Amino acid sequence: MKKKTNYTWVWIVTNHLWNYPRKLEVVEIGSNISQFTFMDEVHLLRVLGGKLYLIDNQILNLKRWKIGKDKDPYIFIITPLWVHI
């Protein structure tokens, strides 16, 4: 059974993780697919270039949106991941 995303919690956590970017918006665009909108390119680039994020024991896989790619689930099949053994 898929876990349903709590978007209020995602907004609170990402704001804290990303040092409260100005006017961050989180919108659900599909089943467990969200769109994050940043007012400043600086915040966007910092978040995309940052580390791997875990929220509620789930990977937050971030990709920059491109025209024609909305709701394409195959965009999120691969994510960089380091495993420490």
C-alpha positions as CSV (number, residue, x, y, z in Angstrom):
1,M,0.0,0.0,0.0
2,K,1.4,3.4,-1.0
3,K,1.9,5.9,1.7
4,K,-0.1,9.2,1.1
5,T,2.0,12.3,1.3
6,N,1.1,14.9,3.9
7,Y,1.8,18.1,2.0
8,T,1.5,20.4,5.0
9,W,4.3,18.4,6.7
10,V,6.4,18.4,3.5
11,W,6.0,22.2,3.3
12,I,7.0,22.7,7.0
13,V,10.0,20.3,6.7
14,T,11.4,21.6,3.4
15,N,11.1,25.2,4.6
16,H,13.2,24.3,7.6
17,L,15.7,22.2,5.6
18,W,16.2,24.8,2.9
19,N,16.5,27.8,5.3
20,Y,13.0,29.2,4.6
21,P,13.2,30.2,1.0
22,R,11.0,33.2,0.2
23,K,7.5,32.3,-0.7
24,L,8.1,28.6,-1.3
25,E,5.0,26.9,-2.7
26,V,4.3,23.1,-2.6
27,V,1.5,21.8,-4.9
28,E,0.4,18.2,-5.4
29,I,0.3,17.5,-9.2
30,G,-0.2,13.7,-9.0
31,S,-0.1,10.7,-6.8
32,N,2.8,11.5,-4.5
33,I,4.2,13.9,-7.0
34,S,4.7,17.5,-5.9
35,Q,5.7,20.7,-7.6
36,F,7.9,23.1,-5.5
37,T,7.9,26.7,-6.7
38,F,10.7,29.0,-5.7
39,M,10.6,32.8,-6.1
40,D,14.4,33.1,-6.3
41,E,16.6,31.1,-8.7
42,V,19.3,31.2,-6.0
43,H,17.2,29.1,-3.7
44,L,16.2,26.7,-6.4
45,L,19.8,26.1,-7.5
46,R,21.0,25.6,-3.9
47,V,18.3,23.0,-3.2
48,L,18.8,21.1,-6.5
49,G,22.6,21.1,-5.9
50,G,22.2,20.0,-2.3
51,K,22.2,16.7,-0.6
52,L,19.7,13.8,-0.7
53,Y,16.7,14.6,1.4
54,L,14.6,12.2,3.4
55,I,11.2,13.2,4.7
56,D,9.2,10.7,6.8
57,N,11.6,7.9,5.8
58,Q,11.0,8.6,2.1
59,I,13.5,9.9,-0.4
60,L,12.6,13.4,-1.8
61,N,13.7,13.0,-5.4
62,L,14.1,16.4,-6.9
63,K,14.2,17.1,-10.6
64,R,13.9,20.5,-12.4
65,W,10.6,20.7,-14.3
66,K,10.7,20.8,-18.1
67,I,7.8,21.5,-20.5
68,G,6.0,18.3,-21.4
69,K,7.3,16.3,-18.4
70,D,4.5,17.1,-15.9
71,K,3.2,13.9,-14.3
72,D,5.8,11.6,-16.1
73,P,6.5,9.0,-13.4
74,Y,9.6,7.7,-15.2
75,I,11.5,10.8,-14.5
76,F,11.8,9.6,-10.9
77,I,13.0,6.1,-11.4
78,I,16.7,6.9,-10.8
79,T,18.1,8.9,-8.0
80,P,21.7,9.3,-6.7
81,L,22.3,7.4,-3.5
82,W,25.3,6.7,-1.3
83,V,25.4,3.7,0.9
84,H,27.8,3.6,3.8
85,I,28.9,0.0,4.7
